[in-house]
């Protein structure tokens, strides 16, 4: 009974005096289900990031015993992988120069098994929108990133904007589940053979590091598509990529570390509602000796405490 | 004791404490919402600016200007002014000058007047989302309101650094204002598709030229000389295929286009050893000097893609099957007489006019919960 009254009291406060301090203290004291609408507005914890997923964990919790069992099952494959690694270390000499003008493919989507190196996400996965997407084989036998982009915002009072679809490569790893990185330092150009629908897409190169400050660093560039049945080859120099963190362009720009690339991805979020199709034949790298630009964006000297704050 | 007092306090009726002042015996006299945007008879730029002027003139102190700006930002699409820089300037003008400028370092550091600054940042962000680039006048206005240390100024400078860099980056130029005429729009789309071959000729035909046609509409068709030759060389027993509709986006406008696709020419395998000098052939000819000047018979053109030879591209006014039939007849009439002897198959998905887009928002959580409970 007293709880009931307390809740009506909270409601009164909510409607008449939006006092955040009071609201917060009250939500702590009562444990009724609808303390949630009191905390309107997103809360940010700015001191550190607690997880790489940023609150979007989808992993299933399993018991330690199950974990152990699964680990033993995978031990054989991991040992095999480790053997290959050691073999490679002994046998191969490292490649020192890339052949100019030749494209080295990283991903060539010519059979269904090749599509498994990518995962797709969209805002409807976490009930944050209504977009849908998938990465399949097209009728021409290539990778097809397609779906429906929807900018409608779910009416939950929390989300302001919606509408994105993305595909991203899985984290490259070494044996025993050690995280690895792509080493692209021989090259300076990204090459994609694509067939789009006239929309523009976003290319994302993630360079996650050890510390949480770098976990959300993604280097972006726009991929314009012509549209139509003709294939196009897009060559984008690495120097053009701009640094963003959680989608916001940063004031202090640097080019990315070519040997520390963790993910590559393409996303569609151009605020245009409708179906999208992007057919990809391959994603490759090239060394272009004529391109000697180090970084495409100039930096200016400003007053103290204006930039990067 | 304290618990008792608190319990008594909570048990007393809240309406006695709080509601009494707003309660009225007559329901008509209760507080109603006044929305000047809603009451406008015509929704255009003039009436929008009129409402902003009305707000400015109503009260010297401009109470509730942050709430007003947020309300005005939300109504922009309704009035069709979301791409108009002048309107954004009028909204910035609502904020008072001078009051929000920090006077010491502590004010500057700890975000002086945070609600107002956040409001201006949100306004700038909406400009960015609608691809409206601010100008130096806007900078002056913001400087007068928030001073050089304000957060909105930082947002403004960031916008002025990045937006010009990305504004004209697209390799396929589109005019600022897309044409309203569907024929012109289709022509732009077909031009964009066929920009791979600069030789392509784009023609606009009327289906009325074909007597048997039912749909009286236009056809924007594109074909290059190379495609004409490729069509002429198609075997007469294998059918050509009309495929579509496919989408091409010109910003937010979608144009449906169709393809006429033929067979790929067989690849010629050259097994001769270039190092074998026992039997050297006379060279086929160096153009302008000796021999014949005709080009080799098999030539890889851009139109020969790996899933077929694209013979022609078109967009029609109705995208109907009948208009596509008229397109084939028109192609036959204008320079492709072989089409009379080659069969053509129409593999079309349902006409786009029959498609329906789901308008209502599907309920997210409730329906899922219901489904779970059913299980």
Interface residues (C-beta under 8 A of the other chain):
Chain A: X2 X5 X6 X8 X9 X12 X16 X127 X130 X139 X140 X152 X154 X155 X156 X197 X198 X199 X200 X222 X224 X226 X227 X228 X229 X230 X231 X232 X249 X251 X271 X272 X273 X274 X275 X277 X297 X303 X306 X309
Chain B: X7 X10 X11 X14 X18 X19 X129 X148 X149 X154 X158 X162 X165 X166 X169 X170 X171 X172 X189 X192 X193 X194 X195 X196 X246 X247 X248 X249 X250 X251 X252 X254 X257 X259 X302 X305 X306 X307 X310 X313 X361 X362 X364 X365
